[in-house]
Amino acid sequence: MQEPYSKKTLAGISGTNPQGTNSSLLDLIYGKSISFNENETEIVLFIIFKSNLFVYLKYVGLLSLSESNVKQIQIEYLDKNQLLIRKIFVDYSNNQTIIEPIEDVGSIKITIQETFDKKSAKNVRLSIRGCFGIQPSTTIQPTISTTTPSKTSSTIFFFLIKFFFFSLQHLVII
């Protein structure tokens, strides 16, 4: 997610702190990769979307797989009340990258399950693709009104049709 978009869509990011003093989870927002300390056994990342947004996610996963050692992740899609919508596992060893789109997401929890070299995750870059829109603050209820036709309205309608055909004939003649 690019920086201008992430500032408009994300309420926060939290989780396991990355390795190094010059590295933070915010680096993920800015499109940079991060690595984690060797003693980290479970790496979890939370991405929280702003509450006033309608979130439709087309893809959540890792970017630059050739540079990362991540083999398998678990993605949990949570609604605005932090209730689980869907949980999926993505295995990058068999090129599983197709993920069904999902809507009304409040946050995402990504857990790195396994790496190829059985060490901590290295060069992790997130890819979050979707549509983000502001939900209307009020709901608009459509109203249906009916009117009974009157003789005046049908006379005007008949006159307009007659005028239209006259105009059409007039255009054809000239």
N, C-alpha and C positions, 0 to 999 in steps of 0.2 A: 504494500500500500504506500503510495507516495505521500510525502510530508503534508502538502496542502490538503489532501483529502483526509488524511488521518486526523488532523486537527479538527476537522469538521464532523467526523464520524465517531471518533473514539472518546470515551469518557475516562478510560484508564487502561493500564496494562500492569500486571503484577505476576509474580511467580518466583521461580528459582533464580537467584542472582547469577549473572554470568561471571566468567573468569576475568580477572584483570581490573586494575583500578580505573582505567580509561574506558571501560565498557559498562553499558547499562542496558536494561531491557528496552529503553527508549530507542536504542540503535535499531531494533527490529522495525520500529515505526518509520525510521529514516532509510530503510532499505539496506541496512548494513547487516553483516553476519555476526553472530556471537558464538562463543564457545563456553563450555562449562568446566568447573573444577573436576579433577579426577576423582575426588571423594564423593561426588554427587551420585547417589544411587537412583533417585527418581527426580526427573526434571519435569516441572509443570509450568505451563504458561497460561495466564488468563487474559483474554482480550475482552474488554467491556465496551459495548457501544452506547452512545448517548441515548437516553431514555425516550427522547421525543422523535426518534427516527424509526421508520419502517425499514427493516433490514432483510434483504433477499440475497442470500449467498449462493453463488454459483460454484465457487471453488475455495477450499481452504486446504493448505498443504505447505510443503517445503519447496523452496526455490533452489536452484543450483545443486541438484542432487549429486552431481559428479564431484563436487568439492566437499560434500558432507559425508559423515560416516553413519548417519541415521538410517536405520533399516525399517523400523516400524513405529508408527505413532497411533495414539488413540485420540479421537476428536469427539468431544461432548458438546452438543449444541444445547444451550439453555435459554429459556424464555426470559422475559423481563422480571419474573418472580423467582428466577434461579431454579426453575423446575426443568428437569431433563426432557428435551424434545426428542433427541436422537443421539445414539452413540455409535460411532463407526471406528473400524480399525483400518489403517492404510499400511500396506506392506510394500515398501519400495524395492524389495528384492525381486518381486515378480512384476514390476512396472505397473502396479495397481494405482492408477491416478484418476479414474473416473469416479466422481462423487455426485450423487443426485443433488440438485438445488434444494434449498430449504429456506423458508420464510419465517418472519416474526421472531428473529433471533435477538436475544438481549445480550448474550455473551458467549464466548467460546472458551472451552478448557482443552488445552492440548497437552497431552502427556507423552513424552518420548519413552516408548516401551523398550526399545532395543537398538543397539548399534551393530554395525558389521564387525567391528574389531573388539567388541565387549568392553570398550572404554567409554568415558563420558562423551556426550555429543559435542561435535566440533563443526564450525562453520554453518550454523543454523541460520537460515533466512526464511522468513514466512512469506507466503503469498495468499492474500485474501482478496478474492474477486467477487463482486456482486453489485447490487443496486441499493442505494441508500436514499430515502426520501423522507421529508418531513410529513408527519401525519397531521391531518387537519385537527384543530382543537375542538371543533364542534361537528356533530354529524348533521347532515342535511337530509331531511326526510322529504321524499318526493310527494307532491300532492296531485291528486287527480280530480279535476273538476269537470262537470258535465253541464252543458247548456242545451236547452231544447230549441230546435230550429224554429225560427219564426218566418212568417210570410215575407217580412221585409228583407231578412237576410237571404232567403232563397231568391227573391226578386233581384237583389243586388248581385248575387252569384250568377244568375241567369244573364243579367245585363253584362257582367264582366266577361262571361264566356262569349256572348254575342259580339261584344266589342273586340275580343281577341281574334275571333274568326274574321271579323270585318277587317281588322288591321292586317291579318295574315293575307287575306285576299288582296287587300290594297297593296301590300308589299309585292305580291306576286304579279299583279297587273303592271306595276311600274317597272 
